[in-house]
Amino acid sequence: MLRRLIDTTPETVADFDLAAESRYWDGCQLLTQGHGLGGIYLLGYTAEMILKHACFRTDRGRPADVAGGFFGPVRNWMRVRHPQVEVEAYHSLLFWTFYLRGRRREFGRALPAALDWELVRRTRRLYSTWSVDLRYRDWTVQAAEAQLVYDDVTWLRDTRVYLWS
């Protein structure tokens, strides 16, 4: 049973990367089959997992490390440095973007200017479209909006290693 497996197997840092890749293709499949909102939901969730994975790796998390231990310190760091950014139950794309950029700067490894600019541009645009609360909606999505989400998440996917290395 999946529930039992979930309850007995803690999420690792690598799980976020692996799940992001799977949900990316699931989201793409939904988009190509005309299920725009479902596709956007999964692609936005992919972006969230990519950002979390990059943050954990930036914090020197190894692939086999249990991910649960990172959330409290991340929240505490953000409360001090960016208290205005909502956590949104750890689903906020802006929260994870602010954290990633700030921690990299703190470690003396700020992202190159062009990459940083693109990260901010794309996550802000995704944030304006995606919310974890889309799971409770049944709305029609414009093709142009789905295309933007696809483009932004594909960019994150394609550059994910650069976000933490």
C-alpha positions in Angstrom: 0.0 0.0 0.0 1.3 3.4 -1.0 0.2 5.1 2.3 2.1 2.6 4.4 5.2 3.1 2.2 4.9 6.9 2.5 4.5 6.7 6.3 7.6 4.4 6.7 9.9 6.0 4.2 11.1 9.5 4.9 11.6 11.8 1.9 15.2 12.3 0.9 16.8 15.3 -0.9 17.1 13.1 -4.0 13.4 12.3 -3.9 12.6 16.0 -4.6 14.7 15.9 -7.8 13.3 12.5 -8.9 9.7 13.4 -8.2 10.1 16.8 -10.0 11.2 15.0 -13.1 8.3 12.6 -13.0 5.7 15.3 -12.3 7.2 17.4 -15.1 6.4 14.7 -17.6 3.0 14.0 -16.0 2.2 17.7 -16.3 3.4 17.9 -19.9 1.2 14.9 -20.8 -1.9 16.5 -19.2 -1.2 19.7 -21.2 -0.9 17.9 -24.5 -4.2 16.0 -23.7 -6.1 19.3 -23.2 -6.1 19.2 -19.4 -4.7 22.7 -18.9 -5.4 23.2 -15.2 -4.1 19.8 -14.2 -1.0 20.3 -16.3 -0.4 23.7 -14.8 -0.9 22.3 -11.3 1.7 19.5 -11.8 4.2 21.8 -13.6 3.9 24.4 -10.7 4.4 21.6 -8.2 7.5 20.6 -10.3 8.9 24.1 -9.9 8.4 23.9 -6.2 10.3 20.7 -5.9 13.1 21.9 -8.2 13.5 25.0 -5.9 13.4 23.0 -2.7 15.9 20.5 -4.1 18.2 23.4 -5.1 17.8 24.9 -1.6 18.6 21.7 0.2 21.7 21.1 -2.0 22.8 24.7 -1.4 22.6 23.9 2.3 25.0 21.0 1.6 22.3 18.4 1.7 23.4 15.1 0.2 21.0 13.1 -2.0 20.4 10.4 0.7 19.8 13.0 3.5 16.3 13.1 5.0 14.7 16.3 3.7 12.5 16.9 6.7 15.4 18.2 8.7 15.8 21.2 6.4 12.4 22.8 6.7 12.7 24.3 10.2 16.1 25.9 9.7 14.9 27.3 6.3 11.8 28.8 8.0 13.9 30.3 10.8 16.3 31.8 8.3 13.5 33.3 6.3 11.7 34.7 9.4 14.8 36.8 10.2 15.8 37.9 6.7 12.5 38.0 4.8 9.6 38.0 7.3 7.3 39.6 4.7 7.5 36.5 2.4 4.7 34.0 3.1 5.6 30.4 3.7 2.3 29.1 2.3 2.8 25.8 4.1 6.2 25.5 2.4 4.6 25.7 -1.1 5.5 29.3 -2.0 7.7 29.6 -5.0 8.7 33.1 -3.9 9.7 31.8 -0.5 12.0 29.2 -1.9 13.5 31.6 -4.5 14.2 34.2 -1.8 15.8 31.5 0.3 18.0 30.1 -2.5 19.3 33.5 -3.6 20.0 34.6 -0.1 21.7 31.5 1.1 23.9 31.4 -2.0 24.9 35.0 -1.4 25.6 34.2 2.3 27.9 31.4 1.2 29.7 33.7 -1.3 28.3 31.8 -4.2 25.7 34.2 -5.6 24.2 33.1 -8.9 25.6 34.8 -12.0 23.6 38.0 -12.8 21.9 36.7 -15.9 20.9 33.4 -14.3 19.7 35.3 -11.1 17.6 37.7 -13.2 16.0 34.9 -15.2 15.3 32.9 -12.0 13.5 35.9 -10.5 11.6 36.7 -13.6 10.4 33.2 -14.1 9.5 32.4 -10.6 7.6 35.6 -10.2 5.6 34.9 -13.3 5.0 31.3 -12.1 3.9 32.7 -8.7 1.4 34.9 -10.4 -0.2 31.8 -12.0 0.4 28.8 -9.8 -0.7 28.0 -6.3 -0.9 24.7 -4.5 -4.6 25.6 -4.0 -5.3 25.0 -7.7 -5.9 21.4 -6.6 -9.3 22.5 -5.4 -10.4 24.2 -8.6 -11.9 23.2 -11.8 -11.3 26.1 -14.1 -10.6 26.5 -17.8 -7.1 27.7 -18.7 -6.1 29.8 -21.6 -3.5 28.1 -23.9 -1.2 31.1 -23.7 -1.1 30.9 -19.9 -0.4 27.1 -20.0 2.4 27.9 -22.5 4.0 30.4 -20.2 3.9 28.0 -17.3 5.4 25.2 -19.4 8.2 27.6 -20.7 9.1 28.8 -17.2 9.1 25.3 -15.6 11.1 23.9 -18.5 13.6 26.6 -18.0 13.9 25.7 -14.3 14.2 22.1 -15.1 16.9 22.7 -17.7 18.9 24.9 -15.3 18.3 23.1 -12.1 21.8 21.9 -11.5 23.2 25.5 -11.9 20.8 26.6 -9.2 22.7 24.6 -6.5 26.1 23.8 -7.9 
